[in-house]
């Protein structure tokens, strides 16, 4: 699956079979932050921490996001949320 195909699935009522972090980002893009967060917090990897950081950034909790960016080994994002979402999805699809 590529980014365009992933974006196309956002028009569906439910996500396709996806790995957990892509599923979390799918739910986030559909406006379901709680479901996205529930999925992401259970993935204890650097990528999981990155998605977790992004979600707390979206939530507006900068301190919590900073903690998760550190855990992810990622710089704190300063671009748009949409740009970071795209960057993470592309990373996870590769």
C-alpha distance (Angstrom), angle and dihedral (degrees) to the residues before:
residue distance angle dihedral
X1 . . .
X2 3.79 . .
X3 3.81 130.4 .
X4 3.81 95.0 -92.2
X5 3.81 91.5 50.3
X6 3.81 89.9 48.0
X7 3.80 91.1 51.3
X8 3.81 89.8 50.0
X9 3.82 90.3 58.6
X10 3.81 89.4 60.7
X11 3.81 88.1 79.1
X12 3.81 90.7 63.6
X13 3.79 123.4 94.7
X14 3.80 91.6 -125.6
X15 3.79 133.6 23.6
X16 3.77 122.1 -98.5
X17 3.79 118.2 -118.2
X18 3.79 101.5 -64.9
X19 3.79 137.3 160.9
X20 3.83 110.3 -94.7
X21 3.82 98.9 -99.8
X22 3.80 93.5 48.9
X23 3.78 87.6 47.5
X24 3.82 88.8 53.0
X25 3.80 91.3 51.7
X26 3.81 90.2 46.0
X27 3.81 90.0 55.7
X28 3.80 91.0 45.3
X29 3.81 91.5 53.1
X30 3.80 88.5 51.3
X31 3.81 91.0 53.7
X32 3.79 98.2 -103.4
X33 3.81 100.9 125.8
X34 3.81 93.9 162.0
X35 3.81 93.5 56.3
X36 3.81 90.9 44.2
X37 3.80 91.5 50.7
X38 3.80 93.0 46.4
X39 3.81 90.4 55.0
X40 3.81 96.3 42.6
X41 3.79 96.5 48.6
X42 3.80 90.0 59.9
X43 3.83 94.3 57.5
X44 3.79 107.8 85.7
X45 3.80 100.2 -167.1
X46 3.80 133.8 101.5
X47 3.82 89.0 -100.3
X48 3.80 89.5 50.2
X49 3.80 89.7 52.1
X50 3.82 89.9 50.1
X51 3.81 92.7 53.0
X52 3.81 88.6 44.9
X53 3.83 90.1 51.8
X54 3.79 91.7 49.4
X55 3.81 91.3 50.1
X56 3.80 92.7 51.5
X57 3.79 89.4 47.1
X58 3.82 88.5 53.3
X59 3.79 88.9 48.1
X60 3.80 89.6 54.4
X61 3.82 95.3 -115.7
X62 3.82 98.4 131.3
X63 3.81 95.9 172.4
X64 3.78 93.2 53.0
X65 3.81 90.6 44.1
X66 3.82 90.7 52.8
X67 3.80 90.2 53.5
X68 3.81 91.1 52.9
X69 3.81 93.7 45.0
X70 3.82 87.6 55.7
X71 3.82 90.7 49.0
X72 3.81 89.1 49.4
X73 3.80 93.5 49.5
X74 3.80 87.9 -124.9
X75 3.79 128.5 130.7
X76 3.78 114.2 -110.4
X77 3.80 106.3 -92.2
X78 3.78 118.0 -118.4
X79 3.80 100.7 172.0
X80 3.79 124.0 88.3
X81 3.77 120.5 -59.2
X82 3.80 88.9 -119.3
X83 3.81 91.5 54.6
X84 3.79 92.0 49.6
X85 3.82 91.6 46.3
X86 3.81 89.1 52.9
X87 3.81 92.1 46.8
X88 3.80 92.3 51.8
X89 3.81 94.0 45.5
X90 3.81 90.9 49.8
X91 3.80 90.2 49.0
X92 3.80 92.3 50.0
X93 3.80 93.3 46.2
X94 3.80 91.2 54.8
